Amino acid sequence: MRDLINLIEATIGGVPEDIVERYSYGDCMWLALALNKRFGWPIFAQMEDGHIAHAYCKMPDGRECDVLGPQDQVDIWTTDVQPWTPEELLQEIEDHGSPRATAKFAHANDVIDLYIAPKL
């Protein structure tokens, strides 16, 4: 049932609150990695106290893209923004080689298909 609700919300342009929360507070790095792999967009991360506060990608037209799709600027968590390679970002993720990580990457790709790609 949840999948049907997500599909309906995606069709009308909204991103479900649980997806926004998941990819704004915790799994944003997986989404940034998936966007980078699919589109080749460079990854950026807002840093806070030496840790990643939020990761996203920059599109060729200069817009930034995270779970909410293309935007002139993603929400600002901090002004300390740094570019990251996919390899560097993976090193920051503790379970990057686990089956759980594979599932997170697959889910991030589903999010792209449902909520981000239709806005491109």
Buried (B, 14 or more C-beta within 10 A) or exposed (E): EEEEEBEEBBEEEEBBEEBBEBBBEEBBBBBBBBBBBBBEBBBBBBBEEEEBBBBBBBBEEEBBBBBBBBBEEBEEBEEEBEEBEBEEBBEEBEEBEEEEBEEBBEBBBEBBEBBBEEEE
